Amino acid sequence: MFRRKERGAASSRTRPGVVFLEEWLLTKPQPVLPSPIPIPPFPETLPMNIVVWSDIACPFCYIAGTRVRRALKALHAEDLFTIERKSYELSPQITVSEPCLSFYAKKMDVTEEDIAPGLRKIEREAARDGLVFHYDRAIAANTFNAHRLVKYAAAHGVPDMLDRLFEAHFRDGLDVGSRDVLEELARREGLSADFLDTEQYAAEVRRDEEEAKKLGIRLVPHFIIDGKLTYKGALSQDYMTGVFRNIMQKNNLLPPEGKGITCGPDGCTLG
């Protein structure tokens, strides 16, 4: 039994925002655990925190977030970890939305025909996780206000707004920089988007980005688990399951076969 403590390529080298796309296309798949990754002891205080920096325009952020949640679910460990989402903008310079195909082609100084196969490869990678991407109609947009909406929604009991924005961007081909689109997404969750008329949550978004800068984070997704372990990119679900399993084993949190972890107001136990 355990209890919570009381809480008192050449073009890519000169274009940092696109490096992760090209590097992924050329990188072999990550090995699957077990592997010799040192896992430090974690405190008894539960739940442990997973901090992740991501951008709505980042395909691997969507893929990685999906894999992490599924890894936790496979271990019945959703109550042992919280996920704290932090904002990051890959292309804050965007002022006018345009199709992703032309945006990436111009940014990487290639033709749309050159970039299309790489984007189709990302679509296939997403499909392996049951995610639907349509880069043929996806729109590159400024995501600052979308990040504000994520924070506003979380503060009002809607923690999954980031996924709604991922779906809008990659699946539905909506302009997530558009006020109309953000208002509609908020409305579907019973929220108002009137806060966009103010500076509400703008400071929080900028604070996340400043923290990322201080930590030297230039590529996303970027995960920090309980302030100790750092992982970058869309690692496989098996890999992340192994990471979480190792953490649980090190801290005697892995339930015997056939038993699960349950948590209530007074603590957590092996069921």
C-alpha positions as CSV (number, residue, x, y, z in Angstrom):
1,M,0.0,0.0,0.0
2,F,1.1,3.5,-0.6
3,R,-0.4,6.9,0.1
4,R,-0.1,10.4,-1.2
5,K,1.6,12.8,1.1
6,E,-0.4,15.7,2.3
7,R,0.1,18.7,0.1
8,G,0.6,21.9,1.9
9,A,18.8,18.1,-44.3
10,A,21.0,21.3,-45.6
11,S,17.9,23.5,-45.6
12,S,17.0,22.0,-42.2
13,R,20.2,23.1,-40.6
14,T,19.3,26.7,-41.1
15,R,15.7,26.4,-40.3
16,P,15.3,25.3,-36.6
17,G,11.5,25.1,-36.8
18,V,11.6,22.4,-39.5
19,V,14.6,20.3,-38.2
20,F,12.4,17.8,-36.4
21,L,10.4,17.0,-39.6
22,E,13.5,16.2,-41.7
23,E,15.4,14.4,-38.9
24,W,12.4,12.2,-38.2
25,L,12.2,11.2,-41.8
26,L,15.8,10.1,-41.8
27,T,15.9,8.5,-38.3
28,K,15.5,4.8,-37.7
29,P,12.7,3.8,-35.2
30,Q,13.5,4.1,-31.5
31,P,14.5,0.8,-29.8
32,V,11.9,-0.7,-27.5
33,L,12.5,-1.1,-23.8
34,P,13.9,-2.8,-21.8
35,S,17.0,-0.9,-22.3
36,P,19.7,0.4,-19.8
37,I,17.9,3.7,-19.0
38,P,18.6,4.7,-15.4
39,I,15.5,5.5,-13.4
40,P,16.1,7.6,-10.3
41,P,14.0,7.1,-7.2
42,F,10.8,9.1,-7.2
43,P,9.1,10.6,-4.2
44,E,6.1,9.0,-2.5
45,T,4.0,12.0,-3.3
46,L,1.5,11.1,-5.9
47,P,0.5,11.7,-8.6
48,M,3.8,12.3,-10.4
49,N,3.8,15.0,-13.0
50,I,4.5,14.7,-16.8
51,V,5.2,18.2,-18.3
52,V,5.0,18.4,-22.1
53,W,5.7,21.3,-24.4
54,S,3.9,21.1,-27.7
55,D,2.4,23.1,-30.5
56,I,-0.9,22.5,-32.3
57,A,1.0,22.6,-35.6
58,C,3.3,19.8,-34.5
59,P,2.2,16.4,-35.9
60,F,4.5,14.5,-33.5
61,C,3.1,16.3,-30.5
62,Y,-0.3,14.8,-31.3
63,I,1.1,11.4,-32.0
64,A,3.3,11.4,-28.9
65,G,0.6,12.6,-26.6
66,T,-1.7,9.8,-27.8
67,R,1.0,7.2,-27.2
68,V,1.8,8.5,-23.7
69,R,-1.9,8.4,-22.6
70,R,-2.3,4.9,-24.1
71,A,0.9,3.7,-22.3
72,L,-0.4,4.9,-19.0
73,K,-3.8,3.3,-19.6
74,A,-2.1,0.0,-20.5
75,L,-0.4,0.0,-17.1
76,H,-3.6,1.2,-15.3
77,A,-1.5,4.1,-14.2
78,E,-3.6,7.1,-15.1
79,D,-4.0,8.0,-11.4
80,L,-0.3,7.9,-10.8
81,F,0.7,10.6,-13.3
82,T,-0.8,13.9,-14.2
83,I,-0.1,15.5,-17.6
84,E,0.7,19.3,-17.6
85,R,0.5,20.8,-21.1
86,K,2.8,23.8,-21.9
87,S,2.7,26.0,-24.9
88,Y,5.3,26.2,-27.7
89,E,5.1,28.0,-31.0
90,L,7.0,26.5,-33.9
91,S,6.1,29.4,-36.3
92,P,5.2,32.5,-34.3
93,Q,6.1,34.6,-37.3
94,I,3.0,33.6,-39.2
95,T,0.6,36.5,-39.8
96,V,-1.5,35.1,-42.6
97,S,-2.7,31.5,-42.7
98,E,-2.0,29.4,-45.8
99,P,-2.0,25.7,-46.8
100,C,0.6,23.7,-45.0
101,L,1.9,22.3,-48.3
102,S,2.9,25.7,-49.6
103,F,4.0,26.9,-46.2
104,Y,6.5,24.1,-45.6
105,A,7.7,24.2,-49.2
106,K,8.6,27.9,-48.9
107,K,10.1,27.4,-45.5
108,M,12.3,24.6,-46.6
109,D,13.1,26.2,-50.0
110,V,11.8,23.2,-52.0
111,T,8.8,22.7,-54.3
112,E,5.4,21.4,-53.1
113,E,6.1,18.2,-55.1
114,D,9.3,17.8,-53.0
115,I,7.6,18.1,-49.7
116,A,4.5,16.1,-50.4
117,P,6.0,12.6,-49.9
118,G,7.4,13.5,-46.5
119,L,4.0,14.8,-45.4
120,R,2.3,11.6,-46.6
121,K,4.9,9.6,-44.6
122,I,3.8,11.6,-41.5
123,E,0.1,10.8,-42.3
124,R,1.0,7.1,-42.5
125,E,2.8,7.3,-39.1
126,A,-0.2,8.9,-37.6
127,A,-2.5,6.3,-39.1
128,R,-0.6,3.6,-37.2
129,D,-2.0,5.2,-34.0
130,G,-5.5,5.5,-35.4
131,L,-5.1,9.3,-36.0
132,V,-6.4,10.9,-39.2
133,F,-4.2,13.5,-40.9
134,H,-5.1,15.3,-44.1
135,Y,-2.1,17.5,-45.0
136,D,-3.6,18.1,-48.4
137,R,-6.1,20.5,-46.7
138,A,-4.3,21.4,-43.4
139,I,-3.7,25.1,-42.9
140,A,-0.5,26.6,-41.4
141,A,-1.6,29.3,-38.9
142,N,-0.4,31.3,-36.0
143,T,-1.2,29.2,-32.9
144,F,-0.8,31.8,-30.1
145,N,-4.6,32.3,-29.5
146,A,-5.2,28.5,-29.8
147,H,-2.7,28.0,-26.9
148,R,-4.7,30.6,-24.9
149,L,-7.8,28.6,-25.6
150,V,-6.2,25.4,-24.3
151,K,-5.4,27.2,-21.0
152,Y,-8.8,28.8,-20.8
153,A,-10.5,25.5,-21.4
154,A,-8.4,23.7,-18.8
155,A,-9.2,26.3,-16.2
156,H,-12.9,25.8,-16.9
157,G,-13.0,22.0,-16.7
158,V,-12.2,21.0,-20.3
159,P,-8.7,19.4,-20.2
160,D,-8.9,17.9,-23.7
161,M,-9.1,21.1,-25.8
162,L,-5.6,20.5,-27.2
163,D,-6.8,17.3,-28.8
164,R,-9.8,19.1,-30.2
165,L,-7.4,21.6,-31.8
166,F,-5.2,18.8,-33.1
167,E,-8.2,17.2,-34.8
168,A,-9.4,20.6,-36.2
169,H,-5.9,21.2,-37.7
170,F,-4.8,17.8,-38.9
171,R,-8.1,16.0,-39.6
172,D,-10.6,18.7,-40.5
173,G,-8.4,21.2,-42.3
174,L,-9.6,24.1,-40.1
175,D,-7.7,27.3,-39.6
176,V,-6.8,27.2,-35.9
177,G,-5.6,30.8,-36.1
178,S,-9.1,32.0,-37.0
179,R,-11.3,33.6,-34.4
180,D,-14.4,31.9,-35.8
181,V,-12.8,28.5,-35.6
182,L,-11.7,29.0,-32.0
183,E,-15.1,30.3,-31.0
184,E,-16.8,27.3,-32.5
185,L,-14.5,24.8,-30.7
186,A,-15.1,26.7,-27.5
187,R,-18.9,26.6,-28.1
188,R,-18.9,22.9,-28.6
189,E,-17.5,22.5,-25.1
190,G,-20.0,24.9,-23.6
191,L,-17.5,27.7,-23.3
192,S,-17.3,31.3,-24.4
193,A,-14.4,32.7,-26.4
194,D,-15.0,36.3,-25.3
195,F,-11.7,36.1,-23.3
196,L,-10.0,36.4,-26.7
197,D,-11.0,40.1,-26.7
198,T,-8.7,40.5,-23.6
199,E,-5.1,39.6,-22.8
200,Q,-6.3,36.7,-20.6
201,Y,-4.0,33.7,-20.6
202,A,-1.5,35.5,-23.0
203,A,1.0,35.9,-20.1
204,E,0.7,32.2,-19.3
205,V,1.5,31.2,-22.9
206,R,4.5,33.5,-23.0
207,R,5.7,32.2,-19.6
208,D,5.7,28.6,-21.0
209,E,7.7,29.7,-24.0
210,E,10.2,31.6,-21.8
211,E,10.6,28.6,-19.6
212,A,11.3,26.4,-22.7
213,K,13.9,28.9,-23.9
214,K,15.6,28.9,-20.5
215,L,15.7,25.1,-20.6
216,G,17.1,25.1,-24.1
217,I,14.1,23.5,-25.6
218,R,14.1,24.0,-29.4
219,L,12.1,21.0,-30.6
220,V,8.8,19.6,-29.5
221,P,7.3,17.4,-28.2
222,H,9.5,17.7,-25.1
223,F,8.6,15.7,-22.0
224,I,9.9,16.0,-18.4
225,I,8.7,13.4,-16.0
226,D,8.6,14.5,-12.4
227,G,11.4,16.9,-13.0
228,K,13.9,14.1,-13.5
229,L,13.6,12.3,-16.8
230,T,13.6,14.1,-20.2
231,Y,12.3,12.6,-23.4
232,K,12.0,14.2,-26.8
233,G,10.0,13.3,-29.9
234,A,7.2,10.8,-30.6
235,L,8.8,7.7,-29.1
236,S,6.8,4.4,-29.6
237,Q,4.0,3.4,-27.2
238,D,6.0,0.3,-26.2
239,Y,9.0,2.5,-25.4
240,M,7.0,4.8,-23.2
241,T,5.2,1.9,-21.6
242,G,8.6,0.6,-20.6
243,V,9.7,3.9,-19.2
244,F,6.6,4.2,-17.0
245,R,6.8,0.5,-16.0
246,N,10.5,1.0,-14.9
247,I,9.5,4.1,-12.9
248,M,6.7,2.1,-11.2
249,Q,9.0,-0.9,-10.5
250,K,11.6,1.3,-9.0
251,N,9.0,2.8,-6.6
252,N,7.1,-0.5,-5.9
253,L,4.1,0.9,-7.7
254,L,3.7,-2.0,-10.2
255,P,0.7,-4.1,-9.2
256,P,0.8,-7.9,-9.2
257,E,-0.6,-9.6,-12.3
258,G,-4.4,-9.4,-12.3
259,K,-4.5,-6.4,-9.9
260,G,-4.8,-2.8,-10.5
261,I,-4.1,0.5,-8.7
262,T,-7.0,2.5,-7.4
263,C,-6.9,5.9,-5.8
264,G,-9.3,7.7,-3.6
265,P,-9.3,10.8,-1.3
266,D,-7.2,8.9,1.3
267,G,-4.6,7.5,-0.9
268,C,-3.9,4.7,-3.5
269,T,-3.8,1.0,-3.0
270,L,-3.2,-2.2,-5.0
271,G,-6.7,-3.5,-5.8
